[in-house]
Amino acid sequence: MSKIFLKIFSGFLILIVTLSALLIIFTYYTVREQYLETLTNHLKNLNYSLSATIEQKLDTKSYFELDNYIKKLDKKIEARITIILPDGIVIADSEKDPSLMENHRTRTEIAQAINNGFGSSLRFSRTIRENMLYVALPITKEGNIIAISRVSMHTKDINNLYTQLRNSILSIAVILTLLSLTGIFIFSLSFTKPIKSLVEASGKISKGDFDTKLFLKRNDELKVLADSFNEMTTKLSSSFHEINKQKEELGSLIAGLHEGLIVIDKLGQIIISNKSFEMMIGRGNLIGVDYWTVLQDTKVTKLIKQLKSQYRSITKEIRIDDGFYLCSGSYIEPKEEIILIFYNITEMKNLEQVKKDFITNASHELRTPLTSIKGYVETLQMEIEDKHKPFLDVIEKNTDRIIRIVDDLTILSELEEKKQEPEFQSVNLIELSKNIIKILEHSATSKKLKLSFDSDVNLPLIKADSFKLEQLLINLIDNAIKYTNEGTVELKIYKNESTDRTMFSPKIVIEVIDTGIGIPKEHHSRIFERFYTVDKSRSKKLGGTGLGLSIVKHIVQLHNGEIKVESELGKGTRFIISIPSV
């Protein structure tokens, strides 16, 4: 039998047995009390019927005659009769010799009859050595009690009746209990059978059998439950097939990705990987493997830590064996999982390296002949006739421009290759900025521009390369002066106390703001590229090399900072740089 059947049946069994026991006890004692009360009333009425005759016998004081009358009457009424005087002396008794009986003045029923007009008691009789029920009434004449008439009955008769009563009640209770249990058994079975069917059907569904149906031949809530269950299995089957289809499509998509892909759980174990990633690292069967045993690169570990703390997508360049990869990571917050996608940029990096090598070598090779040309031009300017000097001036001007380009290319190449390690030291940005303002103040004044500097009073010292920060500020402020015809050029430095959880530490913000010609929005994403200029003719006229902003960006990245631009055509430009304060 099922557990729920046993629980229901045993529960009802305990309830019925308990109620039956209580009913038997209550009924037995109630009927017993009622019977005792009826018997008492019977003896009381018997007393009343004898009182007139007894009163006549008492008037003549024929106590012996009264005793004989009582003894004869005992055989007819099947009860013991006793007549007692108010002082307790027994003058007549239907079963015993009154002269041998003790004083009854203190008997409970006698005292009650004298005091209250009626008395009753159920107790042991010391005279006849049995339990008796006593009922006593006073016999009065002219308002005075002349005797007490007591009628009693043996309790063995009462006990026999009680026994019969108890047996009858028990028999009825047992029959009712058996009938109730039979009904409960049938009810429990009819109630638990559909539940058992439901449990079995649920077990089949848990094993993947979604075609299971439940049919009940009844018209109640369980039928409604069965219908709902069938509807649920139909929807589950449909959903399961849809999920399987989507899973297969997703698996095919992941497997077909040219890029390597892995998913890492919160314990650092790989739970999904595709063939491209396995080919990339030359190893298969990665499910359940700790990512560190596969990607032993501190950049990957740092990337994962940042993803868990910053809750945003992050991209880093990493190296696996001889290949270069752009690793893009995203954090899935509900499941605390991390998705890493690896883009192979080895060929791009090789081409970039070739390009850098070419620029470095070309810059190195051009420096000597350009220096020689400049020297010969300067010599010729001292000896040539004045009418030919304009030609030499043009040559000198273009030679200087080429030399500046070569110098900027050399600086940019050194920044990209990191040939020179940055010399980080404590830098006072306020003092550094004041010196740069003095250097460029003449250029601004010559164009009638207002050059200003504003900073927080308690700006902390920062760890930075002083020389490279100076290059950065000079490039930005010089560009602002070149491309501003009227108005102001402003340098602002302040500490950003943002509580953004994506920031590991407070930032120092540097802003260079001008009221110049501005930069169209479509050029914002490219202005930091090498040799990219918005207005090539204007840039060439002002002596620009197209490398200044690229150098600025590399210096910012060298200090783990960020740079962005806000500008509109004809409304000026704002460059915003943020670098860690520590």
C-alpha positions as CSV (number, residue, x, y, z in Angstrom):
1,M,0.0,0.0,0.0
2,S,1.1,3.6,-0.6
3,K,2.3,5.8,2.1
4,I,-0.4,8.3,1.6
5,F,-3.0,5.6,1.9
6,L,-1.5,4.4,5.2
7,K,-1.4,7.9,6.5
8,I,-5.0,8.7,5.6
9,F,-6.3,5.3,6.9
10,S,-4.3,5.3,10.1
11,G,-5.3,8.9,10.7
12,F,-9.0,8.1,10.4
13,L,-8.5,4.9,12.4
14,I,-7.0,6.8,15.3
15,L,-9.7,9.4,15.1
16,I,-12.6,6.9,15.0
17,V,-11.1,4.7,17.8
18,T,-10.6,7.8,20.0
19,L,-14.1,9.1,19.3
20,S,-15.6,5.7,19.9
21,A,-13.8,5.4,23.2
22,L,-14.9,8.8,24.3
23,L,-18.5,8.0,23.1
24,I,-18.5,4.7,25.1
25,I,-17.2,6.4,28.2
26,F,-19.5,9.3,28.0
27,T,-22.6,7.2,27.1
28,Y,-21.9,4.6,29.8
29,Y,-21.5,7.2,32.6
30,T,-24.4,9.3,31.4
31,V,-26.8,6.3,31.2
32,R,-25.5,5.1,34.5
33,E,-26.2,8.4,36.2
34,Q,-29.6,8.6,34.6
35,Y,-30.4,5.1,35.7
36,L,-29.2,5.8,39.3
37,E,-31.4,8.9,39.3
38,T,-34.4,7.0,38.1
39,L,-33.8,4.3,40.7
40,T,-33.5,6.9,43.4
41,N,-36.8,8.4,42.3
42,H,-38.4,5.0,42.3
43,L,-37.3,4.4,45.9
44,K,-38.4,7.8,46.8
45,N,-41.9,7.2,45.3
46,L,-42.0,3.8,47.1
47,N,-41.2,5.7,50.3
48,Y,-44.1,8.1,49.7
49,S,-46.5,5.2,49.1
50,L,-45.6,3.5,52.4
51,S,-45.6,6.7,54.5
52,A,-49.3,6.7,55.3
53,T,-49.4,3.1,56.5
54,I,-46.2,3.6,58.6
55,E,-47.6,6.8,60.1
56,Q,-50.7,4.8,61.3
57,K,-48.5,2.1,62.9
58,L,-46.5,4.8,64.6
59,D,-49.5,6.4,66.1
60,T,-50.3,3.2,68.1
61,K,-46.6,2.7,68.8
62,S,-46.9,-0.9,67.7
63,Y,-43.2,-1.2,66.8
64,F,-43.3,-5.0,66.8
65,E,-46.3,-5.1,64.5
66,L,-44.7,-2.5,62.3
67,D,-41.6,-4.6,62.1
68,N,-43.6,-7.7,61.1
69,Y,-45.5,-5.6,58.4
70,I,-42.2,-4.4,57.0
71,K,-40.7,-7.8,56.8
72,K,-43.7,-9.2,55.0
73,L,-43.7,-6.2,52.6
74,D,-40.0,-6.8,51.7
75,K,-40.8,-9.9,49.8
76,K,-43.3,-8.0,47.6
77,I,-41.3,-4.9,46.7
78,E,-37.8,-6.5,46.5
79,A,-36.3,-3.7,48.6
80,R,-35.1,-3.3,52.1
81,I,-37.2,-1.0,54.3
82,T,-36.0,0.5,57.6
83,I,-37.9,2.8,60.0
84,I,-35.8,5.0,62.2
85,L,-36.9,7.4,65.0
86,P,-35.6,10.9,64.9
87,D,-33.0,10.1,67.6
88,G,-31.6,7.3,65.4
89,I,-33.0,4.3,67.0
90,V,-34.1,1.6,64.5
91,I,-37.6,0.4,65.2
92,A,-38.3,-1.8,62.1
93,D,-36.2,-3.4,59.4
94,S,-37.3,-5.8,56.6
95,E,-34.1,-7.9,56.8
96,K,-32.6,-7.6,60.2
97,D,-33.6,-7.5,63.9
98,P,-34.0,-3.8,64.7
99,S,-32.9,-4.4,68.3
100,L,-29.6,-5.6,67.1
101,M,-28.9,-2.7,64.8
102,E,-26.8,0.3,65.9
103,N,-28.0,3.9,66.0
104,H,-28.5,5.4,62.5
105,R,-28.7,9.1,63.5
106,T,-25.3,9.8,61.9
107,R,-26.1,8.0,58.6
108,T,-25.7,10.4,55.7
109,E,-29.2,9.8,54.2
110,I,-30.8,10.1,57.7
111,A,-29.1,13.4,58.5
112,Q,-30.1,14.7,55.0
113,A,-33.7,13.7,55.5
114,I,-34.0,15.3,58.9
115,N,-32.2,18.5,57.7
116,N,-33.4,18.8,54.1
117,G,-36.5,16.7,53.9
118,F,-34.9,14.1,51.6
119,G,-31.7,12.1,51.7
120,S,-29.9,9.6,49.5
121,S,-26.6,7.7,49.7
122,L,-24.7,5.0,47.8
123,R,-22.4,3.2,50.3
124,F,-21.4,0.0,52.0
125,S,-23.7,-1.3,54.6
126,R,-21.9,-2.6,57.7
127,T,-25.1,-4.4,58.8
128,I,-25.6,-6.7,55.8
129,R,-22.0,-6.3,54.4
130,E,-23.0,-5.2,50.9
131,N,-23.1,-2.0,48.8
132,M,-26.6,-0.4,49.0
133,L,-28.5,2.5,47.6
134,Y,-30.3,4.3,50.4
135,V,-33.2,6.8,50.0
136,A,-34.7,8.4,53.1
137,L,-37.8,10.5,53.7
138,P,-39.1,12.0,57.0
139,I,-42.6,11.0,58.2
140,T,-44.2,14.1,59.8
141,K,-47.2,14.7,61.9
142,E,-48.5,18.2,62.5
143,G,-45.2,19.5,61.2
144,N,-43.0,17.4,63.4
145,I,-40.8,14.5,62.3
146,I,-42.0,11.4,64.1
147,A,-39.8,8.9,62.1
148,I,-37.6,8.5,59.0
149,S,-38.6,5.9,56.4
150,R,-35.6,4.5,54.5
151,V,-35.9,2.3,51.4
152,S,-32.7,0.7,50.0
153,M,-31.7,-1.6,47.2
154,H,-28.7,-3.9,46.8
155,T,-26.2,-2.6,44.2
156,K,-25.5,-6.0,42.8
157,D,-28.7,-5.6,40.9
158,I,-27.6,-2.2,39.7
159,N,-24.2,-3.6,38.7
160,N,-25.8,-6.4,36.7
161,L,-27.7,-3.7,34.8
162,Y,-24.6,-1.7,34.3
163,T,-22.8,-4.7,32.9
164,Q,-25.5,-5.4,30.4
165,L,-25.6,-1.7,29.5
166,R,-21.8,-1.6,29.0
167,N,-21.8,-4.7,26.9
168,S,-24.6,-3.3,24.7
169,I,-22.8,0.0,24.2
170,L,-19.5,-1.8,23.4
171,S,-21.1,-4.0,20.9
172,I,-22.8,-1.1,19.1
173,A,-19.5,0.9,19.2
174,V,-17.5,-2.0,17.7
175,I,-20.1,-2.6,14.9
176,L,-20.1,1.2,14.1
177,T,-16.3,1.3,14.2
178,L,-16.0,-1.6,11.8
179,L,-18.6,-0.1,9.4
180,S,-16.8,3.3,9.6
181,L,-13.3,1.7,9.0
182,T,-14.7,-0.2,6.0
183,G,-16.1,3.0,4.6
184,I,-12.8,4.8,5.3
185,F,-10.9,2.0,3.7
186,I,-12.9,2.3,0.5
187,F,-12.7,6.1,0.6
188,S,-8.9,6.1,1.1
189,L,-8.4,3.6,-1.6
190,S,-10.6,5.6,-4.1
191,F,-8.7,8.8,-3.1
192,T,-5.2,7.5,-3.1
193,K,-5.5,5.4,-6.3
194,P,-5.6,8.4,-8.7
195,I,-2.8,10.0,-6.7
196,K,-0.7,6.9,-7.1
197,S,-1.4,7.0,-10.8
198,L,-0.3,10.6,-10.8
199,V,2.9,9.8,-9.0
200,E,3.7,7.0,-11.5
201,A,3.0,9.3,-14.4
202,S,5.2,12.0,-12.9
203,G,8.0,9.4,-12.6
204,K,7.7,8.6,-16.2
205,I,7.9,12.2,-17.2
206,S,11.0,12.7,-15.0
207,K,12.6,10.0,-17.1
208,G,11.7,11.8,-20.3
209,D,8.5,10.1,-21.3
210,F,6.4,13.1,-22.2
211,D,3.7,11.0,-24.0
212,T,2.4,9.9,-20.6
213,K,-1.3,10.6,-20.1
214,L,-3.6,10.3,-17.0
215,F,-7.3,9.3,-17.4
216,L,-9.6,9.2,-14.4
217,K,-13.2,8.1,-14.4
218,R,-14.6,10.5,-11.9
219,N,-16.0,14.0,-11.8
220,D,-14.2,16.0,-9.1
221,E,-11.1,18.0,-8.4
222,L,-8.8,15.0,-9.1
223,K,-10.3,14.8,-12.6
224,V,-9.5,18.5,-13.1
225,L,-6.0,17.8,-11.8
226,A,-5.6,14.9,-14.2
227,D,-6.7,17.1,-17.1
228,S,-4.3,19.8,-16.1
229,F,-1.6,17.2,-15.8
230,N,-2.2,16.0,-19.3
231,E,-2.2,19.6,-20.6
232,M,1.1,20.2,-18.8
233,T,2.7,17.1,-20.3
234,T,1.7,18.3,-23.7
235,K,3.2,21.7,-23.2
236,L,6.3,20.2,-21.6
237,S,6.7,17.9,-24.5
238,S,6.5,20.8,-26.9
239,S,8.8,22.9,-24.8
240,F,11.3,20.1,-24.5
241,H,11.4,19.5,-28.2
242,E,11.8,23.2,-28.8
243,I,14.6,23.4,-26.2
244,N,16.4,20.4,-27.8
245,K,16.1,22.1,-31.2
246,Q,17.5,25.4,-29.9
247,K,20.2,23.4,-28.1
248,E,21.2,21.6,-31.3
249,E,21.2,24.9,-33.2
250,L,23.3,26.6,-30.5
251,G,25.7,23.6,-30.5
252,S,26.0,23.8,-34.2
253,L,26.5,27.5,-34.1
254,I,29.2,27.2,-31.4
255,A,30.9,24.3,-33.1
256,G,30.9,26.2,-36.4
257,L,32.5,29.4,-35.0
258,H,35.9,30.1,-36.5
259,E,36.8,31.9,-33.2
260,G,37.6,29.9,-30.1
261,L,34.9,29.9,-27.4
262,I,34.8,28.6,-23.8
263,V,32.4,29.1,-20.9
264,I,33.8,29.0,-17.4
265,D,31.7,28.4,-14.3
266,K,32.1,30.1,-10.9
267,L,34.5,27.4,-9.8
268,G,36.8,28.2,-12.7
269,Q,36.0,25.0,-14.6
270,I,35.3,24.9,-18.3
271,I,31.7,23.8,-19.0
272,I,31.5,24.6,-22.7
273,S,34.2,24.7,-25.4
274,N,34.1,24.5,-29.2
275,K,36.3,22.7,-31.7
276,S,38.1,26.0,-32.7
277,F,39.3,26.5,-29.2
278,E,40.4,22.9,-28.8
279,M,42.4,23.2,-32.1
280,M,43.8,26.5,-30.9
281,I,45.4,24.9,-27.8
282,G,45.9,21.5,-29.3
283,R,43.8,19.6,-26.7
284,G,40.4,18.0,-26.5
285,N,38.0,16.9,-23.8
286,L,38.0,20.1,-21.8
287,I,34.7,19.8,-20.0
288,G,35.3,20.0,-16.3
289,V,39.0,21.0,-16.7
290,D,40.2,24.1,-14.7
291,Y,40.8,26.9,-17.2
292,W,44.3,27.7,-15.6
293,T,45.6,24.3,-16.8
294,V,44.7,25.3,-20.3
295,L,45.3,29.1,-20.4
296,Q,48.4,29.6,-18.3
297,D,48.5,33.4,-19.0
298,T,48.4,36.0,-16.2
299,K,46.5,38.3,-18.5
300,V,43.6,35.8,-18.7
301,T,43.5,35.5,-14.9
302,K,43.5,39.2,-14.6
303,L,40.8,39.5,-17.2
304,I,38.6,37.0,-15.3
305,K,39.1,38.9,-12.0
306,Q,38.1,42.1,-13.7
307,L,35.0,40.6,-15.2
308,K,33.9,39.3,-11.8
309,S,34.4,42.7,-10.2
310,Q,33.3,45.1,-12.9
311,Y,30.3,43.2,-14.4
312,R,31.0,44.4,-18.0
313,S,32.6,43.2,-21.2
314,I,36.4,43.5,-21.3
315,T,38.8,42.8,-24.2
316,K,42.5,42.0,-23.8
317,E,45.3,40.9,-26.1
318,I,46.9,37.6,-25.1
319,R,49.5,35.2,-26.5
320,I,49.1,31.4,-26.8
321,D,52.2,29.6,-28.0
322,D,53.3,31.5,-31.1
323,G,49.8,33.0,-31.8
324,F,48.3,36.3,-30.8
325,Y,44.6,36.4,-29.8
326,L,42.1,39.2,-28.9
327,C,40.3,37.7,-25.9
328,S,36.8,39.2,-25.3
329,G,35.1,38.3,-22.1
330,S,31.6,38.8,-20.7
331,Y,30.2,38.1,-17.3
332,I,26.8,36.3,-16.9
333,E,25.7,37.5,-13.5
334,P,22.8,35.2,-12.7
335,K,24.9,32.0,-13.1
336,E,28.2,33.6,-12.2
337,E,29.6,32.3,-15.5
338,I,32.2,33.8,-17.9
339,I,32.2,33.6,-21.7
340,L,35.6,34.0,-23.4
341,I,35.9,34.4,-27.2
342,F,39.3,34.3,-28.8
343,Y,39.9,36.1,-32.1
344,N,43.1,35.1,-34.0
345,I,45.0,38.3,-34.8
346,T,48.3,36.6,-35.4
347,E,48.4,37.6,-39.1
348,M,47.3,41.2,-38.2
349,K,50.0,41.4,-35.5
350,N,52.7,40.1,-37.9
351,L,51.6,42.7,-40.5
352,E,51.6,45.4,-37.8
353,Q,55.1,44.3,-36.7
354,V,56.3,44.5,-40.3
355,K,54.8,48.0,-40.6
356,K,56.4,49.1,-37.3
357,D,59.7,47.7,-38.4
358,F,59.5,49.5,-41.7
359,I,58.6,52.8,-40.0
360,T,61.4,52.4,-37.5
361,N,64.0,51.5,-40.1
362,A,62.8,54.2,-42.5
363,S,62.9,56.8,-39.8
364,H,66.4,55.7,-38.9
365,E,67.6,55.7,-42.5
366,L,66.0,59.1,-43.3
367,R,67.5,60.9,-40.3
368,T,71.0,61.0,-41.7
369,P,70.2,62.3,-45.3
370,L,67.7,64.8,-43.9
371,T,70.3,66.2,-41.5
372,S,72.7,66.4,-44.4
373,I,70.2,68.2,-46.6
374,K,69.4,70.7,-43.9
375,G,73.1,71.4,-43.4
376,Y,73.7,72.0,-47.1
377,V,70.6,74.2,-47.3
378,E,71.9,76.3,-44.4
379,T,75.3,76.6,-46.1
380,L,73.8,77.6,-49.5
381,Q,71.6,80.2,-47.8
382,M,74.7,82.1,-46.7
383,E,76.4,82.0,-50.2
384,I,73.5,82.0,-52.8
385,E,72.2,85.1,-54.3
386,D,69.1,86.7,-52.8
387,K,66.9,85.9,-55.8
388,H,67.4,82.2,-55.3
389,K,66.9,82.2,-51.5
390,P,63.0,81.7,-51.7
391,F,63.7,78.3,-53.3
392,L,66.0,77.3,-50.5
393,D,63.5,78.5,-47.9
394,V,60.9,76.1,-49.4
395,I,63.4,73.3,-49.3
396,E,64.3,74.2,-45.7
397,K,60.7,74.4,-44.6
398,N,59.8,71.0,-46.1
399,T,63.0,69.4,-44.8
400,D,62.0,70.6,-41.3
401,R,58.6,69.1,-41.7
402,I,60.0,65.8,-42.8
403,I,62.4,65.9,-39.8
404,R,59.5,66.5,-37.4
405,I,57.6,63.6,-39.0
406,V,60.6,61.4,-38.6
407,D,61.0,62.5,-34.9
408,D,57.4,61.9,-34.2
409,L,57.5,58.5,-35.9
410,T,60.5,57.6,-33.7
411,I,58.8,58.7,-30.6
412,L,55.6,56.8,-31.6
413,S,57.6,53.7,-32.5
414,E,59.4,53.7,-29.1
415,L,56.0,54.1,-27.3
416,E,54.5,51.2,-29.3
417,E,57.5,48.9,-28.9
418,K,58.1,50.0,-25.3
419,K,61.8,50.2,-26.0
420,Q,62.1,52.8,-23.2
421,E,60.6,51.8,-19.9
422,P,58.6,54.7,-18.4
423,E,60.2,56.4,-15.5
424,F,57.4,56.5,-13.0
425,Q,57.9,58.9,-10.1
426,S,55.9,61.3,-8.0
427,V,54.7,64.1,-10.2
428,N,53.2,67.4,-9.2
429,L,50.7,68.0,-12.0
430,I,50.0,71.6,-10.9
431,E,53.7,72.6,-11.2
432,L,54.2,70.7,-14.4
433,S,51.1,72.3,-15.9
434,K,52.2,75.8,-14.9
435,N,55.6,75.4,-16.6
436,I,53.8,74.2,-19.8
437,I,51.5,77.2,-19.7
438,K,54.5,79.5,-19.6
439,I,56.1,77.7,-22.6
440,L,53.0,78.0,-24.7
441,E,51.8,81.4,-23.5
442,H,53.6,83.3,-26.2
443,S,52.0,81.2,-29.0
444,A,48.5,81.9,-27.5
445,T,49.2,85.6,-27.0
446,S,50.4,86.0,-30.6
447,K,46.9,84.8,-31.7
448,K,45.2,87.0,-29.1
449,L,43.9,83.9,-27.3
450,K,43.3,83.6,-23.5
451,L,45.3,80.6,-22.1
452,S,44.1,79.6,-18.6
453,F,44.8,76.9,-16.1
454,D,42.5,75.7,-13.3
455,S,42.9,72.8,-10.8
456,D,41.8,71.5,-7.5
457,V,43.7,73.0,-4.6
458,N,44.5,69.7,-2.8
459,L,45.4,67.8,-6.0
460,P,47.5,64.8,-4.9
461,L,50.9,63.7,-6.4
462,I,50.6,60.9,-8.9
463,K,52.9,58.2,-10.1
464,A,53.7,59.0,-13.7
465,D,56.5,59.6,-16.3
466,S,57.0,63.4,-16.0
467,F,58.6,63.8,-19.4
468,K,55.8,61.9,-21.3
469,L,53.1,63.7,-19.5
470,E,54.8,66.9,-20.5
471,Q,54.7,65.7,-24.2
472,L,51.0,64.8,-23.8
473,L,50.0,68.3,-22.5
474,I,52.2,70.2,-25.0
475,N,50.7,68.3,-27.9
476,L,47.1,68.8,-26.8
477,I,47.5,72.5,-25.8
478,D,49.6,73.3,-28.9
479,N,46.9,71.7,-31.2
480,A,44.2,73.7,-29.4
481,I,46.1,76.9,-30.0
482,K,46.7,76.0,-33.7
483,Y,43.1,75.3,-34.4
484,T,41.5,78.1,-32.4
485,N,41.3,81.5,-34.1
486,E,39.6,83.4,-31.2
487,G,38.4,82.8,-27.7
488,T,40.1,80.7,-25.1
489,V,42.2,77.6,-24.5
490,E,41.7,76.1,-21.0
491,L,43.5,73.4,-19.1
492,K,41.6,71.9,-16.1
493,I,42.9,69.2,-13.7
494,Y,40.8,67.7,-10.9
495,K,40.2,64.5,-8.9
496,N,37.2,62.4,-9.7
497,E,35.8,60.9,-6.5
498,S,33.3,58.7,-8.4
499,T,32.0,55.6,-6.5
500,D,31.5,53.7,-9.6
501,R,32.3,50.0,-8.8
502,T,34.0,49.7,-12.2
503,M,36.8,51.9,-10.9
504,F,39.6,50.4,-8.8
505,S,40.8,53.7,-7.5
506,P,40.0,57.4,-7.8
507,K,41.0,59.1,-11.1
508,I,42.8,62.3,-12.0
509,V,41.0,64.0,-14.8
510,I,42.8,66.3,-17.3
511,E,40.7,68.4,-19.7
512,V,41.9,70.6,-22.5
513,I,39.1,72.8,-23.8
514,D,39.2,75.2,-26.7
515,T,36.7,77.4,-28.6
516,G,38.2,76.5,-32.0
517,I,36.9,75.1,-35.2
518,G,35.9,71.8,-33.7
519,I,35.9,68.3,-35.2
520,P,32.9,66.8,-37.0
521,K,31.4,63.8,-35.2
522,E,32.1,61.4,-38.1
523,H,35.9,61.9,-37.5
524,H,35.9,61.3,-33.7
525,S,36.6,57.6,-34.0
526,R,39.7,58.1,-36.2
527,I,41.5,61.2,-35.0
528,F,43.9,59.1,-32.9
529,E,45.1,57.1,-35.9
530,R,48.6,57.8,-37.3
531,F,48.7,60.4,-40.1
532,Y,44.9,61.0,-39.9
533,T,44.0,64.6,-40.2
534,V,40.5,66.2,-40.5
535,D,41.6,69.0,-42.8
536,K,44.8,67.9,-44.6
537,S,45.5,71.3,-46.2
538,R,45.1,73.2,-43.0
539,S,47.2,70.7,-41.1
540,K,50.0,71.0,-43.7
541,K,49.8,74.8,-43.5
542,L,50.1,74.7,-39.7
543,G,53.0,72.3,-39.9
544,G,51.2,69.3,-38.4
545,T,52.5,65.8,-38.9
546,G,49.3,63.9,-38.2
547,L,51.0,61.9,-35.4
548,G,50.4,64.2,-32.3
549,L,47.1,62.7,-31.1
550,S,48.4,59.1,-31.8
551,I,51.4,59.9,-29.5
552,V,49.0,61.3,-26.9
553,K,46.8,58.2,-26.9
554,H,49.9,55.9,-26.5
555,I,51.1,58.0,-23.5
556,V,47.6,57.8,-21.9
557,Q,47.6,54.0,-22.4
558,L,51.1,53.8,-20.9
559,H,49.6,55.3,-17.7
560,N,46.6,52.9,-17.8
561,G,44.3,55.8,-18.5
562,E,41.6,56.6,-21.0
563,I,41.0,59.4,-23.4
564,K,37.9,60.6,-25.2
565,V,36.9,63.6,-27.2
566,E,33.8,65.8,-27.2
567,S,33.5,68.2,-30.2
568,E,31.2,69.8,-32.7
569,L,32.0,71.6,-35.8
570,G,32.3,75.3,-35.1
571,K,31.8,74.9,-31.3
572,G,35.2,73.9,-30.0
573,T,36.7,70.7,-28.7
574,R,37.2,69.1,-25.3
575,F,39.8,66.3,-24.7
576,I,39.2,64.4,-21.5
577,I,41.9,62.2,-20.0
578,S,41.5,60.1,-16.9
579,I,44.5,58.3,-15.2
580,P,44.7,56.5,-11.9
581,S,45.8,58.7,-9.0
582,V,47.9,55.9,-7.5
